[in-house]
Amino acid sequence: MEEKRMLELADRLVELKESKAATEAQLSAINGDIEAVQEQLVAIMTEQECSGFKRGNKNFSLVVTALPSPVVECKAELWDVMKANGYEGLFTINSRTLQSTVKELIEANDGVLPDWLDGLMRVAEKATVRVTKSTK
């Protein structure tokens, strides 16, 4: 009896794992479609100098996010410079913390990367469209 139940559970596990794999593949395709449509919408909104609009009960806002990352060839120098400027604690923390700290430094420096990080960090910008439910 237990052996029969074990085999049934094994079959069910295989079925669920196959279903998960198919769902993940479908999700991956949908995410690719979302990215492509979003890129087209960002391009049109940027061209039209449109920061946002409302359609139906949704608000669409153009959002530009800074994504700082270290210049790979200069990582050792970057760590030394960050430590010399009082950020030695970052090196026991993950890269997201480094990203957010550099974003804060840029904001505090009138939207420009501080001189002491010039050439050591890259700041890529990613434009996306935020969709929110309209309150009216």
C-alpha positions in Angstrom: 0.0 0.0 0.0 2.7 2.5 0.9 4.7 1.6 -2.2 1.7 2.4 -4.3 1.3 5.8 -2.6 5.0 6.5 -3.0 4.8 5.8 -6.8 1.7 8.0 -7.1 3.5 10.8 -5.3 6.5 10.4 -7.5 4.3 10.7 -10.6 2.6 13.7 -9.1 6.0 15.3 -8.4 7.1 14.8 -11.9 3.9 16.2 -13.2 4.2 19.3 -11.0 7.8 19.9 -12.0 7.0 19.6 -15.7 4.1 22.1 -15.2 6.4 24.5 -13.3 9.0 24.3 -16.1 6.3 25.0 -18.7 4.9 27.9 -16.7 8.4 29.4 -16.2 9.0 29.2 -20.0 5.7 31.0 -20.6 6.5 33.6 -18.0 9.9 34.2 -19.6 8.2 34.7 -23.0 5.7 37.1 -21.4 8.5 39.1 -19.7 10.3 39.4 -23.0 7.1 40.8 -24.6 6.7 43.2 -21.7 10.2 44.4 -22.1 9.8 44.9 -25.9 6.5 46.8 -25.6 7.9 48.9 -22.7 10.9 49.9 -24.8 8.7 51.0 -27.6 6.4 53.0 -25.2 9.5 54.6 -23.6 10.8 55.6 -27.0 7.5 57.2 -28.0 7.0 59.0 -24.7 10.6 60.3 -24.8 10.2 61.5 -28.4 6.9 63.2 -27.5 8.5 64.6 -24.3 5.6 63.0 -22.4 6.4 62.2 -18.7 3.0 60.6 -18.1 -0.6 60.1 -19.2 -3.8 58.5 -18.2 -5.7 55.8 -20.2 -8.8 54.3 -18.8 -8.3 53.7 -15.1 -4.5 53.5 -15.4 -1.8 56.1 -15.0 1.4 55.7 -17.1 4.5 57.4 -15.9 8.0 57.5 -17.5 10.5 56.5 -14.8 14.3 56.7 -15.3 16.4 54.7 -12.9 20.1 55.1 -12.4 22.0 51.8 -12.2 25.5 52.4 -10.9 28.0 49.6 -11.3 31.8 49.4 -10.8 34.1 49.6 -13.8 35.5 46.0 -13.7 39.1 46.9 -14.5 39.1 49.5 -11.6 37.4 47.5 -8.8 40.5 47.4 -6.6 41.0 51.2 -7.0 37.3 51.8 -6.4 37.4 49.9 -3.1 40.5 52.0 -2.0 38.8 55.3 -2.9 35.5 54.3 -1.3 37.3 53.3 1.9 39.4 56.5 1.9 36.1 58.5 1.7 34.5 56.8 4.7 32.6 54.0 3.0 34.7 51.0 4.2 31.6 49.4 5.7 30.2 48.8 2.2 32.6 46.0 1.5 30.9 43.6 3.8 27.5 44.4 2.2 26.1 43.3 -1.1 26.3 45.2 -4.4 22.7 46.6 -4.1 23.9 48.5 -1.0 26.8 49.9 -3.1 24.3 50.9 -5.8 22.0 52.7 -3.4 24.9 54.5 -1.7 26.3 55.7 -5.1 22.7 56.9 -6.0 22.6 58.9 -2.8 26.0 60.4 -3.5 24.9 61.4 -7.0 21.7 63.0 -5.6 23.7 64.9 -3.0 26.1 66.1 -5.7 23.5 67.8 -7.9 22.8 64.7 -9.9 26.4 64.1 -10.9 28.8 61.3 -9.9 31.3 62.8 -7.4 34.7 63.5 -9.0 36.4 61.0 -6.7 34.3 58.2 -8.3 34.8 59.4 -11.9 36.2 56.5 -14.0 35.6 54.0 -11.2 31.8 53.7 -11.5 29.5 53.5 -14.5 26.0 54.9 -14.2 23.6 53.4 -16.7 20.1 54.6 -16.9 17.1 52.4 -17.5 13.8 54.0 -18.5 10.6 52.2 -17.7 6.9 52.9 -17.7 5.2 52.6 -14.3 1.5 51.7 -14.6 -0.7 52.5 -11.6 -4.4 52.4 -10.9 -6.0 55.8 -11.3 -7.7 57.2 -8.2 -10.4 58.9 -10.3 
